[in-house]
Amino acid sequence: MGDEAATLMGSLERQRATFAWKCADLDRAALDARVGASELTLARLLKHLAYMEDINFTRELAGEPLPEPWSSVADSPDDPRSEWVFRSADDDAAEDLYRLWEAAVDRSRGATRRALTAGGPGSTYLEGGSREISLRRLLVDMIEEYARHTGHADLIREAVDGRVGEDPPGPARPYPSG
């Protein structure tokens, strides 16, 4: 039971927790596993979702500059930063990928907490500096982003070691308040 903000944040945190569980405790070889002809790997998904967290919450919502490694990579038509994110994950150590994703999620939680305190889910910000977007829309978009990629992660993780399931074991993980 909760208000709109708690419901949206609870859903996003559930998606984050499930994604983290699908990627947890794997070495580099397991993070590189693929299913069928797909080029997706858990390593690539970890880095992609870290990037999406920072693009949407750090840069757009909070209005802060992108942190490393994103800030030092040029976004060009020939090699868009989003493509670099996927390819470069192939060279990153497992610990670095986990740390990158966790740090991005922490920054996102802070930005979201500040925005919810300031104006609630209906508060708005300028996406790309020009298009007005509500925090509600951003949260729903990120829930969808995680849901899609957690489905990918579910298939890959099952192929790695048979881990299946909808939610991580244990009690539901509430939205962090600190």
C-alpha positions as CSV (number, residue, x, y, z in Angstrom):
1,M,0.0,0.0,0.0
2,G,1.4,3.4,-0.9
3,D,0.9,6.6,-2.7
4,E,1.8,7.1,-6.4
5,A,5.5,7.9,-5.6
6,A,5.9,4.8,-3.4
7,T,4.2,2.6,-6.0
8,L,6.4,3.9,-8.8
9,M,9.6,3.7,-6.8
10,G,8.6,0.3,-5.4
11,S,8.2,-1.1,-8.9
12,L,11.5,0.4,-10.1
13,E,13.3,-0.9,-7.1
14,R,11.8,-4.4,-7.7
15,Q,13.1,-4.3,-11.3
16,R,16.5,-3.2,-10.2
17,A,16.7,-5.9,-7.5
18,T,15.6,-8.6,-9.9
19,F,18.1,-7.5,-12.5
20,A,20.9,-7.4,-9.8
21,W,20.0,-10.9,-8.7
22,K,20.1,-12.2,-12.3
23,C,23.6,-10.7,-12.7
24,A,24.9,-11.5,-9.2
25,D,28.0,-13.6,-8.3
26,L,29.2,-14.3,-11.8
27,D,32.8,-14.3,-13.1
28,R,33.8,-12.6,-16.3
29,A,33.2,-15.8,-18.4
30,A,29.7,-16.1,-17.1
31,L,29.0,-12.4,-17.7
32,D,30.0,-13.0,-21.4
33,A,27.6,-15.9,-22.0
34,R,25.2,-15.4,-24.9
35,V,21.9,-17.1,-25.9
36,G,21.4,-18.1,-29.5
37,A,22.5,-15.5,-32.1
38,S,22.0,-12.6,-29.8
39,E,25.0,-10.4,-29.0
40,L,23.6,-9.4,-25.6
41,T,25.5,-10.5,-22.5
42,L,25.0,-9.8,-18.9
43,A,28.2,-7.7,-19.0
44,R,26.7,-5.5,-21.8
45,L,23.4,-5.2,-20.0
46,L,25.1,-4.1,-16.7
47,K,27.0,-1.4,-18.5
48,H,24.0,-0.3,-20.7
49,L,21.7,0.0,-17.7
50,A,24.4,2.0,-15.8
51,Y,24.5,4.3,-18.8
52,M,20.7,4.6,-18.9
53,E,20.6,5.4,-15.2
54,D,23.2,8.2,-15.6
55,I,21.7,9.6,-18.8
56,N,18.1,9.8,-17.4
57,F,18.6,10.6,-13.8
58,T,22.1,12.2,-13.4
59,R,22.2,14.3,-16.6
60,E,18.5,14.8,-17.5
61,L,16.7,14.9,-14.1
62,A,19.4,16.3,-11.9
63,G,21.0,18.4,-14.6
64,E,24.5,17.3,-13.7
65,P,27.3,16.4,-16.0
66,L,27.7,12.8,-17.0
67,P,30.4,11.1,-14.8
68,E,33.1,8.9,-16.2
69,P,33.3,6.8,-18.2
70,W,30.5,8.4,-20.2
71,S,31.9,12.0,-20.1
72,S,35.1,11.1,-21.9
73,V,33.4,9.3,-24.8
74,A,32.3,11.4,-27.7
75,D,28.8,10.8,-29.1
76,S,29.2,10.9,-32.9
77,P,27.0,9.6,-35.8
78,D,29.7,7.1,-36.7
79,D,30.1,5.7,-33.3
80,P,27.3,6.7,-31.0
81,R,28.1,6.5,-27.3
82,S,25.3,4.0,-26.8
83,E,27.0,1.5,-29.2
84,W,30.3,2.1,-27.4
85,V,28.7,1.2,-24.1
86,F,27.8,-2.3,-25.4
87,R,31.1,-2.9,-27.2
88,S,33.3,-1.6,-24.4
89,A,31.7,-3.8,-21.8
90,D,33.5,-6.7,-23.4
91,D,36.8,-5.3,-22.0
92,D,35.7,-4.4,-18.5
93,A,36.5,-6.5,-15.4
94,A,33.4,-8.0,-13.7
95,E,34.0,-6.0,-10.5
96,D,34.2,-2.8,-12.5
97,L,30.9,-3.5,-14.2
98,Y,29.1,-4.3,-10.9
99,R,30.6,-1.2,-9.3
100,L,29.7,1.0,-12.3
101,W,26.0,-0.1,-12.2
102,E,25.7,0.2,-8.4
103,A,27.2,3.7,-8.4
104,A,24.9,4.8,-11.2
105,V,21.9,3.4,-9.3
106,D,23.0,5.2,-6.2
107,R,23.2,8.5,-8.1
108,S,19.8,7.9,-9.6
109,R,18.2,7.2,-6.2
110,G,19.6,10.5,-4.9
111,A,18.3,12.5,-7.9
112,T,14.9,10.8,-7.7
113,R,14.6,11.4,-3.9
114,R,15.4,15.1,-4.4
115,A,12.9,15.5,-7.2
116,L,10.2,13.7,-5.3
117,T,10.8,15.8,-2.3
118,A,10.7,19.0,-4.4
119,G,7.6,18.3,-6.4
120,G,6.4,14.7,-6.5
121,P,5.8,12.4,-9.5
122,G,4.1,15.2,-11.4
123,S,7.1,17.5,-11.3
124,T,8.7,18.3,-14.6
125,Y,12.2,18.8,-16.0
126,L,13.5,19.6,-19.5
127,E,14.7,16.5,-21.3
128,G,17.6,17.4,-23.6
129,G,17.1,21.0,-22.4
130,S,14.0,21.4,-24.6
131,R,11.1,18.9,-24.0
132,E,9.2,19.1,-20.7
133,I,8.9,15.6,-19.1
134,S,7.3,14.6,-15.8
135,L,9.2,12.5,-13.3
136,R,6.3,10.1,-13.5
137,R,7.0,9.5,-17.2
138,L,10.8,9.0,-16.5
139,L,10.0,6.4,-13.7
140,V,7.6,4.5,-16.0
141,D,10.2,4.6,-18.8
142,M,12.9,3.2,-16.5
143,I,10.5,0.5,-15.2
144,E,10.0,-0.5,-18.8
145,E,13.7,-0.4,-19.6
146,Y,14.5,-2.7,-16.7
147,A,11.6,-5.0,-17.4
148,R,12.8,-5.6,-20.9
149,H,16.4,-6.1,-20.0
150,T,15.6,-8.2,-16.9
151,G,13.8,-10.6,-19.3
152,H,16.9,-10.8,-21.4
153,A,19.0,-11.3,-18.3
154,D,16.6,-14.1,-17.2
155,L,17.3,-16.1,-20.3
156,I,21.0,-15.6,-20.2
157,R,21.3,-16.5,-16.5
158,E,19.3,-19.6,-17.0
159,A,21.7,-20.6,-19.8
160,V,24.7,-20.0,-17.5
161,D,23.7,-21.9,-14.4
162,G,20.0,-22.6,-14.4
163,R,19.0,-19.8,-12.1
164,V,15.4,-18.9,-12.7
165,G,12.7,-17.0,-10.9
166,E,10.7,-13.9,-10.9
167,D,12.1,-12.2,-7.8
168,P,15.3,-12.5,-5.7
169,P,14.9,-14.7,-2.6
170,G,14.0,-13.0,0.7
171,P,11.6,-10.2,1.6
172,A,10.7,-7.6,-1.0
173,R,13.3,-4.8,-1.2
174,P,11.7,-1.5,-0.2
175,Y,12.7,1.8,-1.8
176,P,15.8,3.0,0.2
177,S,15.0,5.9,2.4
178,G,18.5,7.0,3.3
